[in-house]
Amino acid sequence: MRLVQFYQGGNPADSSVAVVSEDNQSLHVVANVTSTYQLALLAIAAGQGLVEYVADQSIAATVDYDKVIAERRLLPPITHPDPAHMMVTGTGLTHLGSASTRSAMHEKADAELTDSMKMFKWGIEAGKPAPGAVGCEPEWFFKGDGSWVVSPGQALEFPDFALDGGEEPEVAGAYVIAADGTPYRVGYAIANEYSDHVLERRNYLLLAHSKLRTSSFGPELLVGDLPASVRGTSRILRNGEVLWEKPFESGEEHMSHSIANLEHHHFKYAGFRRPGDVHVHFFGTSTLSFADQIKTEKGDVFEISAEGFGRPLQNSVTMISAPRTGIKHL
């Protein structure tokens, strides 16, 4: 089952959640709910899995999927009524092909392993522990709250202080924290963990700054198990033509960490188990156009697709001016 959030008419606040039809052409709107967040909490309260709960609900309407996309009415497949209660985070150096790209950005003059390669080596050795055991910590970063998330079809921001705005095609997990503090995985989505790779290349200690950018995921949320192998395509369109294109791989067959290990090291912190919160966590990638010396420009369009995840995720690039507001003393 795949879920989509969108808004009806011209009001983004008038949201609906729908099941994508088998032919991927229609959206079956779930009756009496307005969001995936509400739907997930109701399923938890009912003691049911999300697929089972949705199957028991009636369909309020069937909507043409292409029309929703053309009218740019898509929303992220999960949101929180208060964006401050939606945490957007990620982990890096988690994929088997990611180390060479990152290490090249952080090369040292001597023959010692770079810090990136050390992290990657630890993941290879202890990133997939036996069930019930705890593996090594992954690299972790913060990307903002829900207000930093851009809807599918909308523009990612390239601020004037940035040195780069590059895509990162990934799988992200979406979670809701139940009233008793238990994290529930709602589903998975294709995502663009948009970052500033030029800034990061200056020094790996600038990684945290390079990740503080808008991002996007969706448009569909895959409910159920993540395939062991996810294969997709990441491309950049400029003036309607393909500027760059490359396949990418995700899923545990292509990862140095298990999903369970990444989830454990995120949710082991009590502050990330606050009842009612939503978490969206990016699992990492090994494919970047930046590694092929691509420099994005205003109007470029990122398109990320993967088998099993329905429609592609598309986002354009827009330039913005960051305010230079002085701090005032109280």
C-alpha positions, 0 to 999 in steps of 0.5 A: 500500500502506498499513501499520498497527501494532497490538498483539495481546492485551493487551500493547502490547509484542506488536506486529504490522505489517499491510497494510490490505486494499483494502476498508479492513476487514481487516488482513493481518498480515505474517509473521515481523516485529513492526514497520514499523521491522524491516520497513523495515530488512529491505527495505533489506538485501534491496535491495528497495522496501518494496512489493516486499519485503512482496509476497514475504512470507507473511501470518500472519493476517487481523484485523478492523480495526474490532475493533482500533480499538474495543479501542484497540490501534492503535500509531503506524504506525512506532516505534523499539524505543528511543523516544530514537532516534526524532526528531520534527520539523517545518517551518512556513510551507510551505503557500500558505495558511499565511502569512496565519494566522501573520502575523496572529498576529505582526502589527507596528504598522508597514507592514514585512513580518512575519518570518513573511511574509518567511519565506513570501516566501522559500519562494515565491521559492526553496522549489521548486528545480529537481531537484538544486538546493538551495532556501531553508531552511524554518522548522524546529522540534523536537517531541520524541522517540518518547516524545512520540508518542501512538498513534491513538485515545489522548489528547493531553496539555494540560499545566497550564502550557499556554495552548492545545492546538490541532490542526494537520492535516498530512502527515508523512514517516516515515524510517529511517536505513540502516547507511551513513547514508542516509535512506530514506523509509518512507512518509507519514501523516496527522498532528496536529502539536498545538501551543500557539498562544496561547503562540506568539502572545505572541511568535514567539520562543516558537515553539520552546516552543509546539511542545514538545507531544505529537503523533500520526500515522497510523493508516496509513502510505502507502507510495509517492508522495505525491499532488500534491494531498491534500485532507482534513477536520479537525474537533473533536468535543465531547460527540459533536457536531461543534464545528468542521469545515474542509477542509485541503489539502496536497501540493506543489500547495498548498505553497511548498516541495517535499518534497525541499527540506524533506527536504534541509534536515533531513537535511543535518545529520550528526546526523540521519543516525545509522544505525538512527534513525527520523525523523518530520517534519511538513510543515506546514499552513494550517488551524487551529481556533485561527484561528476562535477555538476553545478546546479542552477536556478530552474534545474529540476531534480527527478528521483524515481525507484521501482516500487515507490510509484511516481517520481519525486520532482523538485526544482531549484530556486535562489533565495536571499537570506536576511541579514538581521542583527541581534537585539539585546533585551 
